[in-house]
Amino acid sequence: MKSNKLIVVVTVLLLISSVLVACSSEPPALSEEEQAEIKELTEEAKTCIECHSTETPGIVAIWDQSAHAEVAVSCLDCHTVDPDSPLALSGVEGHEDIKVSVSMLVPPAVCAECHENAVEQFHASGHERAYLQVAASDSMQALMYHHEGQDHPELSGASAETGCYQCHGNEIVVDDTGHPTADTYPSSGVGNLYPDGDVGNCSVCHTRHSFSIADARRPEACASCHLGPDHPDIEIYEASKHGQIYHSDGENWVWDRPPGEWEPGDYTAPTCATCHMSGIGDLEVTHNISERLYWNLWAKVSKPRTDPDVMGTYYGDGETGRELMTQVCTECHSTTLAESFFVSGDKAVNLYNDVYFAKAEEMRAELAELGLLKENPWKDEFQIIYYYLWHHEGRRARQGAMMAGADWSHWHGFFELMQDLYKLEDIYQLRIETGVIE
């Protein structure tokens, strides 16, 4: 890296939000007073950059093009920790001359030093519980380690480490040198639990080490987790008119407006971020992705969100969420269109609730009471189909309906729900009549 690239500027922006600066790809022009406070990277920071330009050149090259580099937010600003921190590295070859303690891991509390509101909102969102609810679920633990992992003494965690935890997050454990262990790291999960107790992972959306706001606004930022047979949100988006417009015109959109200034006109259709997070119209930017939601669409049965506990299944304020999302829609659509869309979507959710899940659960509960369910649910055809009904087909029907993915609502949703229900009815009837499990 050329030496002149190592000299970057920093300013204490007293009048401009640090969130705006760190997220904007082009920092605002500096006033004379701010220019007077410009300073260079510290010598310690330069040492890190010079060494890592050789050791990990990709990281430095990406950082060098970032908004952080423009304002001299260096490696040490994010990776420095107290010497007694459980995250602190020790005995690292090549770090002998570093005068501060550093960590490989950067939990959200570090980001909060500049982006306080964003981190506070994250902790108030459904993303906060992504790992915690998996860790607390006996059925999920049994599925990952006992059934998928087959209780193998060395390999039982492979499914969880490479699958579930890469989206939900993991409890990261460090060894006696402060390095994270191979069975808990790397984890790209949004709900990582760190040795210091912090929760979250900002780099899931704001990819390190560029931490670009433009990256986080693209639907691909959400797609690595919100996909697949049980919650095909990216597939639903791509099948919608919104997604079609994005794919045909998205390369012409303006992606790097500062937070709160990214509005229709910069884009001609919304992305996930537009609807769930962005400042649009009178709405403020939020990192609480639950804030604008009415239903819980992933639970066995959907209910409006009324639970104030972030760990609760129906966490949120559904009535307010509907008002906020309607406000998002009416930035581009008429009130009639927005309200009619939600009427139809709500009907689909209630059809799933009242007809499909209610009947399936009634049959399951009766069979359980009569002892006509196998102890191992994954060897029981009734319980397997029941699981698919709510966890796969039921979610697809509901989410497809509420996000304008007609094929996912119908063919991958209610059409398959119908088949599931008929199969369950046949199995139920046979067991009731014979008193035995086939």
N, C-alpha and C positions, 0 to 999 in steps of 0.2 A: 504494500500500500504506500503511495507517495506520502512523503512527510507532511506536505501541505494539507493532506486530508486528515491528518491527525489533529490539526488545529481547528477546532470547531467552537462555535460561540455558545454561551449560555447567558440567560438573562433572568432576573427575578421579575416575573410578570405580575406586578402588583395590581394592575388594572384589567388584566385579561385572564380568563379562567385557564387554569393549568390543564383542565380536561380538553378545552378547545385546542390548546397548543399541541398537546401530546397526540391528539387524534387527527389533526389536520395535516395533510401531506405537504402543504406550503404554509409555514408559520406566518403570522401577521407581521406587517412592517413594524419595526421598533421605533418608539419615540426617541427623542434626543436624550431624555432622562434614562430610558431603558438602555440605550446604547452606551451610556456612561458606565453602566454596571456590567458590561460585557466582560467575561473572563474566560480564560482558556481551561481546557481539561487539566486536572491535577496531574502531577508527575506520576503518582501511583496509577491513575487511570490510563495514562499513556503507556506505562509498562505493561498493563494488562492487554491493551490493544496491540502493541508491538509483538508480544509473545503469541497471542492468539491469532494474529495475522498469519503466523506460520503453522501453529498447532491446529487451529480450527478456522481456516480462512473463510469458509462459507458463512459462518456466524458473523464474522467481522464485516464481510462484504454486504450482508443483508442489513446489519445494524447501520452501516455507513450510509445507506440510502434512506434511513428512517427519520421520522420526526424527532425521535429521541436524540439522534446524532446531531440534528440541526440545532438543538438547544443544549448540547453537551451533557445529556443524561447518559452516563457511561456504565460500563459493566459493574463498577463498584457501587453505583447508586442503587442498583437492584439486588446485587449479590452479597453486599456487606451485611454481616450479622454480629450480634454481641458474642464475645468469646465464649460465654457459657451457654449459648443457644444450642438446643439439641440438633439444630441444622448445621452447625459449624463443622467445616472440614478440618482435619488434622493430619499431619504427616504426609502431605501431598507433594510428590516430587515436582520440583520446579516452582513451588510456592514458598520456598524458604525465605525469600527476601521480601515477601509481602507483609506489610506492617499491620494489616487489618485481618479480621476473621471473615471468611467468605463461605458461602453455601452454594451447592449446585441448585438447590430448590428455591423457588421464588413464590411463596404463597400470596394470596390476595392482599394480606395486610400491608405488604410492601407496595403494591399498586395503589393502595388507599392513601398513601402519603401524599400523592398528587391527585388521585381520582377517588376521593372520599365518597362522593355521592353514588358513583357507579358501583362501588364495592358494597356499600350499604344496601343499595337496591338489589344487588345480586343475593345477598344474604336473606333478603325478604322474598325471594322467588322460589319456585319449585325446583330450580337447579340446585339450590342449597342442599336439598335432601337426597340428591341423586345417588350418592353412595350410601348415605346413612340408612335409607330405607331398605336397601338391598342387604346391608349388614344385619339389620334387625329382623329380616324376614326368614323365619325357619324354613319355609317352603322353597325360597330361592337358594338358601344355603344347601339344602338337601338336593335340589335339582343340579346345582353346579358341581358339588363335590361328591355326593353319594351316587347320583344317577349318571350324570355326564362324566364325572371323574372316576366313577366306579371304585371309590375308596382306595385308589392305588396309593401305596405308601409314599411314593415320590412324585407321581404325575397327576394326582387328583385335582390340583389347582390349575392345570393347563387351560381348561375351558374357560374358567373365570378370568385368568390373567390375560388371555388373548381375545376374549369375547366381552363378557358383561362389563368388566372393570374398565375396558378401554373407552366406554361411553359414560358409564355411571361414575367412574372414579374408583380409587383404591385407597386403603389405609397404607400410606407410604412409611416403611420402616427403614431406619438407617443403621449401618454397622458401627463398630467402634471408631472408625475413621470419619464418620459423618456421611459416608456414601450410601445412597439408597440401595436396598437389596434387590437382586434380580427378580425375585418373585413379586415385588411390589412396584417396580419401576423398570422401564418407562410406563407411564400411564397418561393417556390423553383424555382421561375422563373429566367431566366438568365438575364433579363433586369430590375431588381428592381430599383426603384427610391427612394433614401433615403432622409430623412429630410434635410440633408446638401447639397442636389443637386447632389450627386454622383450617378452613374448609373452602374449596373452590379451585378454579383453574382458569384464569383470564385468557391464557394463551390458546385455549380451545378455539375461540372465535377470533381473537386478535393474535394471529400466528406469530410466535417468536421467530426472529428477533426484530422483525419489522413493526409488529403490533399495529398493523394498518387498519384504519377505520373502513377503508374501501373493501378490504378482504372480508371484514365482519358483516358488511351489508349485503354481500352476495349470497344467494341461496345455498351455494356450495358449502358455506361455512357451517350450515346446519345439517347438511346432507350426510355427513359421515356417521351421524347417530340417528337422525330422524328419517329412517328408511327401512325397507324390508317388509316381511309379511305381517308384522304385528303393528307397525306404525309407519306406513309408507308415505310420510309427509312430503318428501321431495318428489316422489313419483306422482303423488296427487297434484302437487304444485305444477309439475311439468305438463301434466295432462289438462290443466286448467287454462283458461284464456290468458290469465296473468302470466303463466309460465311460457305460453306460446309467444307472447309479446316479448318477454325477456329474452328468449332464445333468438328471436328474429331481429331484435333492436338493441339488446342490452349493451353491445359493444360501443354504442353511441351515447350511452348515459354518462352523466357526471356523477362519479362515485365518491369524491373526496371533499364534499362540502363539510364545513365544521358542524358539529352536533347542534341540532336545533334549526339548522338552515337547509337541510336536505329536504326538498319539497317537490311535489308534482311539477313537472317541467324539467327537473334534473333527470327524471325517469318517466316513462309512460305506462308503467304497470308496477305494482308493489312487489317487493320481495318479502321473505319472512320477517326481516328486520323492520321493514316499513310498517307492517301491521302490528307487530308485537312489541316494538321497542322505540322506533324513531319518533323524534319530534315532528309532528305534522299538523298543520293548522295551528290551533291553540294548545295542542297537546305537548307536554314536555317529554324530552327523551327519558327513557327508563330502561334499566337493566333488570327490572322485575318482569320476567316474561310471563308471569301469571296474572299481571295486573289487568289486562284487557280481556280476560277470559270469563265466560259465563258458565259453561259446563266443564266438568271433568270428563274427558272423552276417552280416557285410558282405563278407568276402573271397570269392575265387573258390571256395575250398573251406573249410569250417568245421573248425576244430580247437580243442581246449581251449586256453585261454590259459596259456602257460608261459614267455613271454619277459619277462625283467626290464627290457628296454630299452623306455622309453616310446615310442620311434619304431618299435618292432617291430610287425609285422602282428598277431602273437598275444600282444601285451603283456598282462601281468597274471598272476594266480595263480588259475586256473580252479577248482581244487578248493576253495580257500578261498572264492572267489566263490560257488560253489554253496551252500556251508554258510551264508553270510551271507544269500543270497537266500531260502533255505529258512526261515531264521529270520524274515525279513520276512513270508513267506507265513503262517507258523504263528502270527503274532500275531492272525490272523482265521480261519484255516482249520485243519483237523485235519492232523496229520502225514501221515496216509494220503492225503488229498487232494493235499497239496503234493508228496509223493514220486511219486504216480501221475501227476500232471500233468507232472513232469519226465521220467518214463519215456516217456510218449507224445511229448513234445516232442523228446527226444533221438532217438527213432526217426525222426521226420520229418526232422531234420537229417541223420541218417545215410542215409536214403533219398535225399535230394538228393545227398549226397557220393558214395555208392557206386554209384548207378544213373545219375543224370542227369549230374552234372558229370564223373564218371570216364569215362563213355562218350563224352561230347562232347569232352573233352580228348584222349582216345585218338585219335579221328578227326581232330581238328585237328592234333595233332602229326604224324600220318602224312602228311596232306596238305601240311603245311609241309615235311617232309623230301623229298617228291616234287616240290616246287615247284608245287603245285596250289592255292596261295592267292594272291590278288591283293596287290600291294604296298600299295595303298590299302585298308585294312580296311573303310572305309565305302562302298566300291563293290563289296564282295564279299558276296554273300548269305549264304554260310556263316559268315563272320566276324561279320556283323551279328546273325544269329540266335544264334550262340554267345555274343555279348555280352549280348543280351537274356536268354539262359538263366541266366547267373550273376548279372548286374547288376540285372535287373529281376525276372523271374519267380522265380528262385532265392532272391533275398533276401526276396521277399514270402512265399514258402512257408515259409522258415525263421523269419522274424520273426513271421509270423502264427501259426505253431505255438507259438512260445515266449511269445507275449503274448496268447493266447486270442482270436485273431481268426479264427474258423473260415472265413469267406468268403474271407479273404485267403490262408489256408493252402491252401484247396481251389481255388475257381474262378479266383482271380487268381494262384494259385501252382502247385500240382501239375497241374491241368488244362491250364494253358498250358505248363508244362514238358514235359508229354507231347507236345503238338503241336510244340514246338520240337525235341525229340529226333527225332521222326519226320521232320520236314523236314530236319534235319541228316543223318540216315541216307540219305535219298533223294539229297541233293546229294553226299554222300560217295561213295555207290555209283556214281553217274553219272561222277564224276571219276576214280574208280579204274578203271572199265571203259573209259573213253574216253581217259584220259590228258590230257584238256584241261579248261580251266575254261569252263563253259557261258556 
